[in-house]
Each structure stands twice: as C-alpha cells, then as structure tokens.
Amino acid sequence: MFLTLKTLMTGANARAEEKVRDVYAIELIEQKTREASNSLAAAKATLASLIQRHRGEDRQVRSIEARVSDLTDRATKALDDDNEAMASEAANAIAQLKNELEVRRQTLARLDQRIMRLRQSIETGHRRIIDLKQGAITAKAVRYEQAIQAKLNTTLQGQSSVAEAEELIANVLKKDDPFEQAEILADIDRDLSHETLADRMSDAGYGAATRATGADVLKRLKSKK
C-alpha cells in the first residue's frame, strides 16, 4: 500500500511539475537563456585572462631568449680571451636561464591548449545562445497563436458574442413583416364592415363596376380608335 501511494504521489508530482513547466515555458526559456549568456560572459572573461597571461609569458620567453643569446656571445668572447672564470659564470647563468625558459615554454604550450579549447567552447556556446534566442522568439509566437486560438475556440463553442449575434439575426428574420400584417388586418376589418362586398359582387358580374380595371381602360382606348 505504501509503495503504491508513493508511486502515485511521485506520478502526481511529476505531472504537476510538467504542467508548471508548460505554463511557464516561455519564462523558463528566457531564464535559461540568461543563465547561458552569463556563463558565456564568464567564459569570455576567463579567455581574456588566459590570453593576457599568454602574452605575458611570451614576452618573458622572448626576453630570456635574448638574454641567453647575449650571455652566450659574451661567454664566447671571454673564452677567446682565456677568461675562464667569467666564461664559467656566464655558462652557469645561461644554464639557469635555459631551465627557466623551458618551464615558461611548457607553460605557454599549456596556455595555448587551454585557450584553443576555451575558444571552441565559447564559439559553440555563442551559436547555441543565438539558437536559443531564435527559439525563444518562435516559442513566443507559437504561444501567442495558441492563446488566440484557445480564446477563439472558447468564444465559438460557448454562448458567445458570435452565437448571440447569429441568434439575434435569426430571430429578426423569423419575425412577421409589420406592414404586411397591417394590410391584412385592414382587409379583415373591411370584410367585417362589408366594405368589400360590392367590389366582390361587381367582380362576379352582379351590377355596375365599382372600380376601374385594366380591361375597362383598354376597352375605352380601343373604342376611341
């Protein structure tokens, strides 16, 4: 029982976390992009420091190489003059400088490797951040479209403004024409008062005509000819 409850709680927590991540997806994307940008800025600062150190070591190497060359020339001249003591002192100094030179050259080699690796990482990170920013723009557009579509679906599905307008139009179209209704009522009133009885009997051929007809007008016109 306990394991079952634990499994259910774990599943519920995972679903809740997934829902929160979905709701705040845009904010999370922007936050992660900012974190990546901060990391990239820190990496650039580290690269600048390494390059600066590399330049310093390179200057030291060139300086030591120049001193070794100078002392070598001087020691050679001392030997030419049979000045063994000064030549020996110069030789010891040259040996120390060469040892230091070797250490500094190794340091330069390590710095070269670190700088190269860090440059590659920065270039990769820079491209990924550009992709992240473009992805964030696309995600915002998609989320905005989803929100508009959801709002439109809700409007069309419920008793919405569109549905209400359609219902009002239908009600208006179904209503009787008030003018036609007035004419019908007037005819009914005339029938009840027998006002139309003479007209109807005249139309049936009983008695003189009570109103002019098209046939009468045409008959008179023909007789005038």
C-alpha positions as CSV (number, residue, x, y, z in Angstrom):
1,M,0.0,0.0,0.0
2,F,2.8,2.4,1.0
3,L,4.7,1.7,-2.2
4,T,1.5,2.3,-4.3
5,L,0.8,5.6,-2.6
6,K,4.4,6.6,-3.1
7,T,4.2,5.8,-6.8
8,L,1.0,7.7,-7.1
9,M,2.5,10.7,-5.3
10,T,5.6,10.6,-7.5
11,G,3.4,10.5,-10.6
12,A,1.3,13.4,-9.4
13,N,4.3,15.5,-8.6
14,A,5.8,14.7,-12.0
15,R,2.6,15.7,-13.7
16,A,2.3,18.9,-11.6
17,E,5.9,19.8,-12.4
18,E,5.3,19.1,-16.1
19,K,2.2,21.4,-16.0
20,V,4.1,24.2,-14.3
21,R,7.0,23.9,-16.8
22,D,4.4,24.0,-19.7
23,V,2.6,27.1,-18.3
24,Y,5.8,29.0,-17.6
25,A,7.7,27.6,-20.6
26,I,8.5,31.0,-22.1
27,E,9.7,32.4,-18.7
28,L,11.9,29.3,-18.2
29,I,13.4,29.6,-21.7
30,E,14.2,33.2,-21.1
31,Q,15.8,32.4,-17.7
32,K,17.9,29.6,-19.1
33,T,19.0,31.9,-22.0
34,R,20.1,34.5,-19.4
35,E,22.0,31.9,-17.4
36,A,23.7,30.6,-20.6
37,S,24.6,34.2,-21.5
38,N,26.0,34.8,-18.1
39,S,28.1,31.6,-18.4
40,L,29.3,32.7,-21.8
41,A,30.3,36.1,-20.4
42,A,32.2,34.4,-17.6
43,A,34.0,32.1,-20.2
44,K,34.9,35.2,-22.3
45,A,36.4,36.9,-19.2
46,T,38.4,33.7,-18.4
47,L,39.6,33.6,-22.1
48,A,40.7,37.2,-21.9
49,S,42.7,36.5,-18.7
50,L,44.3,33.4,-20.3
51,I,45.3,35.4,-23.4
52,Q,46.7,38.2,-21.2
53,R,48.7,35.6,-19.2
54,H,49.9,34.0,-22.5
55,R,51.1,37.4,-23.8
56,G,53.0,38.0,-20.5
57,E,54.7,34.6,-20.7
58,D,55.5,35.1,-24.3
59,R,57.2,38.4,-23.5
60,Q,59.2,36.7,-20.7
61,V,60.3,33.9,-23.1
62,R,61.5,36.4,-25.7
63,S,63.3,38.3,-23.0
64,I,65.0,35.2,-21.7
65,E,65.9,34.1,-25.2
66,A,67.5,37.5,-25.8
67,R,69.5,37.3,-22.5
68,V,70.7,33.8,-23.3
69,S,71.9,34.9,-26.7
70,D,73.6,37.9,-25.3
71,L,75.3,35.9,-22.5
72,T,76.4,33.3,-25.0
73,D,78.1,35.9,-27.1
74,R,79.8,37.3,-24.0
75,A,80.9,33.9,-22.8
76,T,82.4,33.1,-26.2
77,K,84.4,36.3,-26.1
78,A,85.5,35.6,-22.5
79,L,86.8,32.2,-23.7
80,D,88.5,33.8,-26.6
81,D,90.3,36.0,-24.1
82,D,91.1,32.9,-21.9
83,N,88.9,34.4,-19.1
84,E,87.7,31.0,-17.7
85,A,86.2,32.4,-14.6
86,M,83.8,34.9,-16.4
87,A,83.1,32.3,-19.1
88,S,82.1,29.8,-16.4
89,E,79.9,32.3,-14.6
90,A,78.2,33.1,-17.8
91,A,77.7,29.5,-18.6
92,N,76.0,28.9,-15.2
93,A,73.7,31.9,-15.8
94,I,72.9,30.6,-19.3
95,A,72.0,27.1,-17.8
96,Q,69.6,28.6,-15.3
97,L,68.0,30.8,-17.9
98,K,67.5,27.9,-20.2
99,N,65.9,25.9,-17.4
100,E,63.6,28.8,-16.8
101,L,63.0,29.1,-20.5
102,E,61.9,25.5,-20.7
103,V,59.4,25.9,-17.9
104,R,58.0,29.0,-19.4
105,R,57.7,27.3,-22.9
106,Q,55.8,24.5,-21.3
107,T,53.5,27.0,-19.6
108,L,53.0,28.7,-23.0
109,A,52.1,25.3,-24.6
110,R,49.6,24.5,-21.8
111,L,48.1,28.0,-22.2
112,D,47.8,27.5,-25.9
113,Q,45.8,24.3,-25.4
114,R,43.5,25.9,-22.8
115,I,42.9,29.0,-25.0
116,M,42.1,26.8,-28.0
117,R,39.7,24.6,-26.1
118,L,38.0,27.6,-24.4
119,R,37.7,29.4,-27.8
120,Q,36.0,26.4,-29.3
121,S,33.7,26.2,-26.3
122,I,32.8,29.9,-26.5
123,E,32.1,29.7,-30.2
124,T,29.8,26.7,-29.6
125,G,28.1,28.4,-26.7
126,H,27.7,31.6,-28.7
127,R,26.0,29.7,-31.6
128,R,23.7,27.8,-29.1
129,I,22.7,31.0,-27.4
130,I,21.8,32.5,-30.8
131,D,19.7,29.4,-31.5
132,L,18.1,29.7,-28.0
133,K,17.2,33.3,-28.6
134,Q,15.7,32.5,-32.0
135,G,13.9,29.5,-30.5
136,A,12.5,31.8,-27.7
137,I,11.1,34.2,-30.4
138,T,9.5,31.3,-32.2
139,A,8.1,29.9,-28.9
140,K,6.6,33.2,-28.0
141,A,4.9,33.5,-31.4
142,V,3.6,29.9,-31.1
143,R,2.4,30.5,-27.5
144,Y,0.6,33.7,-28.6
145,E,-1.0,31.9,-31.5
146,Q,-2.1,29.1,-29.2
147,A,-3.6,31.7,-26.7
148,I,-5.5,33.4,-29.5
149,Q,-6.8,30.1,-30.9
150,A,-7.9,28.9,-27.5
151,K,-9.7,32.2,-26.9
152,L,-11.4,31.9,-30.3
153,N,-12.4,28.2,-29.7
154,T,-13.9,29.2,-26.4
155,T,-15.8,32.0,-28.0
156,L,-17.2,29.8,-30.8
157,Q,-18.1,26.9,-28.5
158,G,-19.9,28.8,-25.8
159,Q,-22.8,31.2,-25.7
160,S,-20.5,33.7,-27.3
161,S,-20.9,37.1,-28.9
162,V,-20.9,35.4,-32.3
163,A,-23.5,32.9,-31.3
164,E,-25.7,35.6,-29.8
165,A,-25.4,37.7,-32.9
166,E,-26.4,34.8,-35.1
167,E,-29.4,34.1,-32.9
168,L,-30.5,37.7,-33.0
169,I,-30.3,37.7,-36.8
170,A,-32.3,34.6,-37.0
171,N,-34.9,36.0,-34.6
172,V,-35.2,39.1,-36.7
173,L,-35.6,37.2,-40.0
174,K,-38.2,35.0,-38.5
175,K,-40.4,37.9,-37.4
176,D,-43.5,38.8,-39.4
177,D,-43.5,41.9,-41.6
178,P,-45.5,44.5,-39.6
179,F,-46.6,46.3,-42.8
180,E,-48.0,43.2,-44.4
181,Q,-49.7,42.4,-41.1
182,A,-51.3,45.8,-41.0
183,E,-52.6,45.4,-44.6
184,I,-54.1,42.0,-43.7
185,L,-55.8,43.5,-40.6
186,A,-57.2,46.3,-42.7
187,D,-58.6,43.8,-45.2
188,I,-60.2,41.8,-42.4
189,D,-61.8,45.0,-41.0
190,R,-63.2,45.9,-44.4
191,D,-64.6,42.4,-44.8
192,L,-66.3,42.6,-41.4
193,S,-67.8,46.0,-42.3
194,H,-68.9,44.7,-45.8
195,E,-67.0,47.4,-47.5
196,T,-65.5,44.9,-50.0
197,L,-68.8,43.1,-50.7
198,A,-69.9,45.4,-53.5
199,D,-66.5,45.0,-55.1
200,R,-66.6,41.3,-54.9
201,M,-70.1,41.2,-56.4
202,S,-69.1,43.5,-59.2
203,D,-66.1,41.3,-60.0
204,A,-68.6,38.4,-60.1
205,G,-70.7,40.2,-62.7
206,Y,-73.5,41.4,-60.5
207,G,-74.2,45.1,-61.1
208,A,-72.2,48.0,-62.3
209,A,-68.4,48.1,-61.7
210,T,-67.4,49.8,-58.5
211,R,-63.8,50.4,-59.6
212,A,-61.8,50.8,-62.8
213,T,-60.0,47.8,-64.1
214,G,-57.3,47.4,-66.7
215,A,-59.7,45.7,-69.1
216,D,-62.1,48.7,-68.9
217,V,-59.3,51.1,-69.7
218,L,-58.1,49.0,-72.7
219,K,-61.7,48.7,-74.0
220,R,-62.2,52.5,-73.9
221,L,-58.9,53.1,-75.7
222,K,-59.9,50.7,-78.5
223,S,-63.3,52.4,-78.9
224,K,-61.7,55.8,-79.4
225,K,-59.9,54.5,-82.4
